[in-house]
Amino acid sequence: MKNSKHFETNAIRTQVARSEQREHSAPIYATSSFVFDSAEHARAAFAEEVEANIYSRFSNPNTDEFIEKLCLLEGAEDGVATATGMSAIFLALSSHLRAGDHIVSSGNLFGTTLQVMNNLLSRWGISHTLVAIDDNEEWEEAIMPNTRLLFTETPSNPGLDLCDLQFVGKLAKENNCLFVVDNTFATPYLQNPLQYGAHLVCHSATKFIDGQGRTLGGAVVGSKSVMKEVRTMARQTGPSLSPFNAWILSKSLETLAVRMDRHCENALKLAIHLQNHPKVKEVKYPFLSDHPQLELAQKQMRMGGGLVTLELSGGLERCKKFIDHLQLLSCTSNLGDTRTTVTHPATTTLAKQTREEQEEVGVTEGSIRISVGLEHIDDIIADLEQALEKSERV
Ligand SMILES: Cc1ncc(COP(=O)(O)O)c(C=O)c1O
């Protein structure tokens, strides 16, 4: 297909070449390796003189289709599909860094990404400074002579704070650093960080890209030149996405736009419903009128996304009761599902961080993260209302 200027058409009509069976929907290429026409063809394929699938750790028609689509949607030239979002993030970080290098990252990150920064990278002599995601001066002041990479996740998990992508993109350029953005929460439908100067974009495809809580997956995309190292590292270390999961994720991208429209519509309705609610201390949503970065959100995001965070008074006990009283909504750590999911970050996804570290990124024992699904909004609100009511009773 010739590329369209429309997101939906690219997401639906990008497909691996039709086989001689003339299938309409792409088949699953469940094969570890591919055959060569001859010994000479094998040599030329390994020498990269001809384009050919060799081995599914390197490439496979299903992962290629998924990545080609994602590249079109993110405005990237090249990409690599990975087994999980964490392997995508680790790949993006490890491909370009050496012992002695320094990272500046927002501290407002998914817990496991923070653990990679705090506990793993130092083993290989890579240091980092964490800054407040929304403080441009802190970003600037944290740059050191050996800073090679700037990293952020925006909106952040679970605080829904934003990084000014244009500012940090420019900072990266001025200081000759790579800028890597985890775009999991926004998805390529709501935000394209490469437009603002990011060099690599990572995704946990496990979330909204799959969108139905079925499979793990990830991806790193960027320009051809920056992806070269990432591709080599992936080929040699093998965090490859399976053809089956790539097939699911490619199919899922076909419906990303319509799903995100409804996720965002439901999330905004829920946030407005809970704003100034007598049983809720605080509500955070990037497109809510009182979000401190509303203007930035409207500049760099098409809509506010599918996540809403709440602050309940009454601390841990109240939150536990609230979650235990939910009847329709699910208590689970995943997000981006058609089903609304509710998480208590302080005791789950950020449990490995100290209380002080949690509070630095705005998470308290009263914080609740809601990934607003595609059920009817009236049913979502009704379930939350009855759980809020019951959790207040002694
Ligand atoms: C923002 C963000 N990035 C990365 C990840 C890791 O993704 P995965 O679980 O697919 O490894 C998550 C998981 O929750 C996430 O929320």
The ligand as an SDF file (V2000), in Angstrom:
LIG
                    3D

 16 16  0  0  0  0  0  0  0  0999 V2000
    4.8770    3.2910   31.1540 C   0  0  0  0  0  0  0  0  0  0  0  0
    5.3090    1.8650   31.1450 C   0  0  0  0  0  0  0  0  0  0  0  0
    6.4320    1.5230   30.4960 N   0  0  0  0  0  0  0  0  0  0  0  0
    6.8730    0.2440   30.4450 C   0  0  0  0  0  0  0  0  0  0  0  0
    6.1750   -0.7640   31.0830 C   0  0  0  0  0  0  0  0  0  0  0  0
    6.6910   -2.1740   31.0180 C   0  0  0  0  0  0  0  0  0  0  0  0
    5.9820   -2.9060   30.0850 O   0  0  0  0  0  0  0  0  0  0  0  0
    5.9440   -4.5220   30.0440 P   0  0  0  0  0  0  0  0  0  0  0  0
    5.1750   -4.9550   31.2340 O   0  0  0  0  0  0  0  0  0  0  0  0
    5.3080   -4.8150   28.7410 O   0  0  0  0  0  0  0  0  0  0  0  0
    7.3710   -5.0020   30.1280 O   0  0  0  0  0  0  0  0  0  0  0  0
    4.9870   -0.4540   31.7550 C   0  0  0  0  0  0  0  0  0  0  0  0
    4.2230   -1.5210   32.4340 C   0  0  0  0  0  0  0  0  0  0  0  0
    3.2850   -1.2700   33.1610 O   0  0  0  0  0  0  0  0  0  0  0  0
    4.5480    0.8900   31.7850 C   0  0  0  0  0  0  0  0  0  0  0  0
    3.4120    1.2420   32.4150 O   0  0  0  0  0  0  0  0  0  0  0  0
  1  2  1  0
  2  3  1  0
  2 15  2  0
  3  4  2  0
  4  5  1  0
  5  6  1  0
  5 12  2  0
  6  7  1  0
  7  8  1  0
  8  9  2  0
  8 10  1  0
  8 11  1  0
 12 13  1  0
 12 15  1  0
 13 14  2  0
 15 16  1  0
M  END
$$$$
